Amino acid sequence: MAKKVIDEPSEDVVANAKKERAERRGPFSRLALFFRQVIGELKKVVTPTRKELLSYTGVVLVFVVIMMALVSLLDLGFGTLVSYVFGDGPIN
């Protein structure tokens, strides 16, 4: 099971950000700070296990199939309704 990580900035990141705001930095320094923060955030990423990945994939596929069926039924129903209103009756 993946670890639960609360998405809150750590205190050192907040302190560093306040300190950085106090000092006016040049464009390259700000770019370097941005990349350091990006790397710091990427270190927090937790990849799912194989079992979790297969489970998530199955859930997504089932949801997509259900939504396709729902949209197809609505399309068929509205098409038949429009055919009755503007055409010659049901679609043959």
mmCIF file of the C-alpha atoms, coordinates in Angstrom:
data_MODEL
# 
_entry.id   MODEL 
# 
loop_
_atom_site.group_PDB 
_atom_site.id 
_atom_site.type_symbol 
_atom_site.label_atom_id 
_atom_site.label_alt_id 
_atom_site.label_comp_id 
_atom_site.label_asym_id 
_atom_site.label_entity_id 
_atom_site.label_seq_id 
_atom_site.pdbx_PDB_ins_code 
_atom_site.Cartn_x 
_atom_site.Cartn_y 
_atom_site.Cartn_z 
_atom_site.occupancy 
_atom_site.B_iso_or_equiv 
_atom_site.pdbx_formal_charge 
_atom_site.auth_seq_id 
_atom_site.auth_comp_id 
_atom_site.auth_asym_id 
_atom_site.auth_atom_id 
_atom_site.pdbx_PDB_model_num 
ATOM 1  C CA . MET A 1 1  ? 0.000   0.000  0.000   1.00 0.00 ? 1  MET A CA 1 
ATOM 2  C CA . ALA A 1 2  ? 1.312   3.454  -0.842  1.00 0.00 ? 2  ALA A CA 1 
ATOM 3  C CA . LYS A 1 3  ? 2.295   5.746  1.991   1.00 0.00 ? 3  LYS A CA 1 
ATOM 4  C CA . LYS A 1 4  ? -0.119  8.541  2.782   1.00 0.00 ? 4  LYS A CA 1 
ATOM 5  C CA . VAL A 1 5  ? 1.678   11.859 2.418   1.00 0.00 ? 5  VAL A CA 1 
ATOM 6  C CA . ILE A 1 6  ? 0.002   15.057 3.504   1.00 0.00 ? 6  ILE A CA 1 
ATOM 7  C CA . ASP A 1 7  ? 0.472   17.682 0.832   1.00 0.00 ? 7  ASP A CA 1 
ATOM 8  C CA . GLU A 1 8  ? 1.589   20.491 3.091   1.00 0.00 ? 8  GLU A CA 1 
ATOM 9  C CA . PRO A 1 9  ? 4.769   22.450 2.630   1.00 0.00 ? 9  PRO A CA 1 
ATOM 10 C CA . SER A 1 10 ? 7.362   21.559 5.215   1.00 0.00 ? 10 SER A CA 1 
ATOM 11 C CA . GLU A 1 11 ? 8.452   24.258 7.621   1.00 0.00 ? 11 GLU A CA 1 
ATOM 12 C CA . ASP A 1 12 ? 11.937  24.512 6.137   1.00 0.00 ? 12 ASP A CA 1 
ATOM 13 C CA . VAL A 1 13 ? 10.485  25.146 2.672   1.00 0.00 ? 13 VAL A CA 1 
ATOM 14 C CA . VAL A 1 14 ? 8.281   27.927 4.057   1.00 0.00 ? 14 VAL A CA 1 
ATOM 15 C CA . ALA A 1 15 ? 11.181  29.437 5.972   1.00 0.00 ? 15 ALA A CA 1 
ATOM 16 C CA . ASN A 1 16 ? 13.410  29.280 2.913   1.00 0.00 ? 16 ASN A CA 1 
ATOM 17 C CA . ALA A 1 17 ? 10.712  30.895 0.768   1.00 0.00 ? 17 ALA A CA 1 
ATOM 18 C CA . LYS A 1 18 ? 10.325  33.765 3.241   1.00 0.00 ? 18 LYS A CA 1 
ATOM 19 C CA . LYS A 1 19 ? 14.075  34.226 3.369   1.00 0.00 ? 19 LYS A CA 1 
ATOM 20 C CA . GLU A 1 20 ? 14.244  34.189 -0.417  1.00 0.00 ? 20 GLU A CA 1 
ATOM 21 C CA . ARG A 1 21 ? 11.559  36.859 -0.656  1.00 0.00 ? 21 ARG A CA 1 
ATOM 22 C CA . ALA A 1 22 ? 13.508  39.058 1.717   1.00 0.00 ? 22 ALA A CA 1 
ATOM 23 C CA . GLU A 1 23 ? 16.547  38.940 -0.543  1.00 0.00 ? 23 GLU A CA 1 
ATOM 24 C CA . ARG A 1 24 ? 16.069  40.160 -4.084  1.00 0.00 ? 24 ARG A CA 1 
ATOM 25 C CA . ARG A 1 25 ? 17.651  37.611 -6.418  1.00 0.00 ? 25 ARG A CA 1 
ATOM 26 C CA . GLY A 1 26 ? 18.657  37.739 -10.050 1.00 0.00 ? 26 GLY A CA 1 
ATOM 27 C CA . PRO A 1 27 ? 16.887  35.734 -12.772 1.00 0.00 ? 27 PRO A CA 1 
ATOM 28 C CA . PHE A 1 28 ? 19.415  32.865 -12.795 1.00 0.00 ? 28 PHE A CA 1 
ATOM 29 C CA . SER A 1 29 ? 19.315  32.582 -9.034  1.00 0.00 ? 29 SER A CA 1 
ATOM 30 C CA . ARG A 1 30 ? 15.518  32.428 -9.090  1.00 0.00 ? 30 ARG A CA 1 
ATOM 31 C CA . LEU A 1 31 ? 15.653  29.785 -11.809 1.00 0.00 ? 31 LEU A CA 1 
ATOM 32 C CA . ALA A 1 32 ? 18.087  27.701 -9.736  1.00 0.00 ? 32 ALA A CA 1 
ATOM 33 C CA . LEU A 1 33 ? 15.797  28.055 -6.705  1.00 0.00 ? 33 LEU A CA 1 
ATOM 34 C CA . PHE A 1 34 ? 12.842  26.915 -8.821  1.00 0.00 ? 34 PHE A CA 1 
ATOM 35 C CA . PHE A 1 35 ? 14.677  23.784 -9.960  1.00 0.00 ? 35 PHE A CA 1 
ATOM 36 C CA . ARG A 1 36 ? 15.792  22.988 -6.401  1.00 0.00 ? 36 ARG A CA 1 
ATOM 37 C CA . GLN A 1 37 ? 12.179  23.230 -5.252  1.00 0.00 ? 37 GLN A CA 1 
ATOM 38 C CA . VAL A 1 38 ? 10.993  21.060 -8.162  1.00 0.00 ? 38 VAL A CA 1 
ATOM 39 C CA . ILE A 1 39 ? 13.531  18.368 -7.265  1.00 0.00 ? 39 ILE A CA 1 
ATOM 40 C CA . GLY A 1 40 ? 12.488  18.600 -3.618  1.00 0.00 ? 40 GLY A CA 1 
ATOM 41 C CA . GLU A 1 41 ? 8.844   18.037 -4.559  1.00 0.00 ? 41 GLU A CA 1 
ATOM 42 C CA . LEU A 1 42 ? 9.682   15.164 -6.913  1.00 0.00 ? 42 LEU A CA 1 
ATOM 43 C CA . LYS A 1 43 ? 11.437  13.373 -4.053  1.00 0.00 ? 43 LYS A CA 1 
ATOM 44 C CA . LYS A 1 44 ? 8.067   13.245 -2.250  1.00 0.00 ? 44 LYS A CA 1 
ATOM 45 C CA . VAL A 1 45 ? 6.365   11.318 -5.082  1.00 0.00 ? 45 VAL A CA 1 
ATOM 46 C CA . VAL A 1 46 ? 5.397   7.748  -4.178  1.00 0.00 ? 46 VAL A CA 1 
ATOM 47 C CA . THR A 1 47 ? 4.952   5.288  -7.039  1.00 0.00 ? 47 THR A CA 1 
ATOM 48 C CA . PRO A 1 48 ? 2.175   2.713  -6.729  1.00 0.00 ? 48 PRO A CA 1 
ATOM 49 C CA . THR A 1 49 ? 2.922   -0.984 -6.377  1.00 0.00 ? 49 THR A CA 1 
ATOM 50 C CA . ARG A 1 50 ? 2.183   -3.356 -9.249  1.00 0.00 ? 50 ARG A CA 1 
ATOM 51 C CA . LYS A 1 51 ? -0.985  -4.572 -7.497  1.00 0.00 ? 51 LYS A CA 1 
ATOM 52 C CA . GLU A 1 52 ? -2.228  -1.001 -6.962  1.00 0.00 ? 52 GLU A CA 1 
ATOM 53 C CA . LEU A 1 53 ? -1.413  -0.058 -10.532 1.00 0.00 ? 53 LEU A CA 1 
ATOM 54 C CA . LEU A 1 54 ? -3.397  -3.006 -11.920 1.00 0.00 ? 54 LEU A CA 1 
ATOM 55 C CA . SER A 1 55 ? -6.275  -2.210 -9.567  1.00 0.00 ? 55 SER A CA 1 
ATOM 56 C CA . TYR A 1 56 ? -6.371  1.467  -10.610 1.00 0.00 ? 56 TYR A CA 1 
ATOM 57 C CA . THR A 1 57 ? -6.176  0.496  -14.280 1.00 0.00 ? 57 THR A CA 1 
ATOM 58 C CA . GLY A 1 58 ? -9.090  -1.918 -13.890 1.00 0.00 ? 58 GLY A CA 1 
ATOM 59 C CA . VAL A 1 59 ? -11.218 0.712  -12.165 1.00 0.00 ? 59 VAL A CA 1 
ATOM 60 C CA . VAL A 1 60 ? -10.536 3.221  -14.937 1.00 0.00 ? 60 VAL A CA 1 
ATOM 61 C CA . LEU A 1 61 ? -11.331 0.718  -17.705 1.00 0.00 ? 61 LEU A CA 1 
ATOM 62 C CA . VAL A 1 62 ? -14.610 -0.337 -16.061 1.00 0.00 ? 62 VAL A CA 1 
ATOM 63 C CA . PHE A 1 63 ? -15.603 3.316  -15.619 1.00 0.00 ? 63 PHE A CA 1 
ATOM 64 C CA . VAL A 1 64 ? -14.817 4.101  -19.269 1.00 0.00 ? 64 VAL A CA 1 
ATOM 65 C CA . VAL A 1 65 ? -16.892 1.124  -20.482 1.00 0.00 ? 65 VAL A CA 1 
ATOM 66 C CA . ILE A 1 66 ? -19.845 2.193  -18.308 1.00 0.00 ? 66 ILE A CA 1 
ATOM 67 C CA . MET A 1 67 ? -19.636 5.778  -19.583 1.00 0.00 ? 67 MET A CA 1 
ATOM 68 C CA . MET A 1 68 ? -19.433 4.555  -23.204 1.00 0.00 ? 68 MET A CA 1 
ATOM 69 C CA . ALA A 1 69 ? -22.582 2.460  -22.689 1.00 0.00 ? 69 ALA A CA 1 
ATOM 70 C CA . LEU A 1 70 ? -24.397 5.394  -21.060 1.00 0.00 ? 70 LEU A CA 1 
ATOM 71 C CA . VAL A 1 71 ? -23.483 7.819  -23.846 1.00 0.00 ? 71 VAL A CA 1 
ATOM 72 C CA . SER A 1 72 ? -24.389 5.236  -26.526 1.00 0.00 ? 72 SER A CA 1 
ATOM 73 C CA . LEU A 1 73 ? -27.811 4.653  -24.968 1.00 0.00 ? 73 LEU A CA 1 
ATOM 74 C CA . LEU A 1 74 ? -28.468 8.380  -24.689 1.00 0.00 ? 74 LEU A CA 1 
ATOM 75 C CA . ASP A 1 75 ? -27.380 8.872  -28.307 1.00 0.00 ? 75 ASP A CA 1 
ATOM 76 C CA . LEU A 1 76 ? -29.681 6.090  -29.477 1.00 0.00 ? 76 LEU A CA 1 
ATOM 77 C CA . GLY A 1 77 ? -32.572 7.480  -27.430 1.00 0.00 ? 77 GLY A CA 1 
ATOM 78 C CA . PHE A 1 78 ? -32.143 11.063 -28.607 1.00 0.00 ? 78 PHE A CA 1 
ATOM 79 C CA . GLY A 1 79 ? -31.660 9.890  -32.197 1.00 0.00 ? 79 GLY A CA 1 
ATOM 80 C CA . THR A 1 80 ? -34.908 7.946  -32.052 1.00 0.00 ? 80 THR A CA 1 
ATOM 81 C CA . LEU A 1 81 ? -36.717 10.917 -30.480 1.00 0.00 ? 81 LEU A CA 1 
ATOM 82 C CA . VAL A 1 82 ? -35.434 13.301 -33.163 1.00 0.00 ? 82 VAL A CA 1 
ATOM 83 C CA . SER A 1 83 ? -36.406 10.783 -35.827 1.00 0.00 ? 83 SER A CA 1 
ATOM 84 C CA . TYR A 1 84 ? -39.964 10.671 -34.457 1.00 0.00 ? 84 TYR A CA 1 
ATOM 85 C CA . VAL A 1 85 ? -40.225 14.457 -34.227 1.00 0.00 ? 85 VAL A CA 1 
ATOM 86 C CA . PHE A 1 86 ? -38.596 15.428 -37.530 1.00 0.00 ? 86 PHE A CA 1 
ATOM 87 C CA . GLY A 1 87 ? -38.529 12.215 -39.569 1.00 0.00 ? 87 GLY A CA 1 
ATOM 88 C CA . ASP A 1 88 ? -40.567 9.184  -40.521 1.00 0.00 ? 88 ASP A CA 1 
ATOM 89 C CA . GLY A 1 89 ? -40.573 7.251  -37.259 1.00 0.00 ? 89 GLY A CA 1 
ATOM 90 C CA . PRO A 1 90 ? -38.047 4.908  -35.716 1.00 0.00 ? 90 PRO A CA 1 
ATOM 91 C CA . ILE A 1 91 ? -34.656 4.261  -37.274 1.00 0.00 ? 91 ILE A CA 1 
ATOM 92 C CA . ASN A 1 92 ? -34.641 1.030  -39.331 1.00 0.00 ? 92 ASN A CA 1 
# 
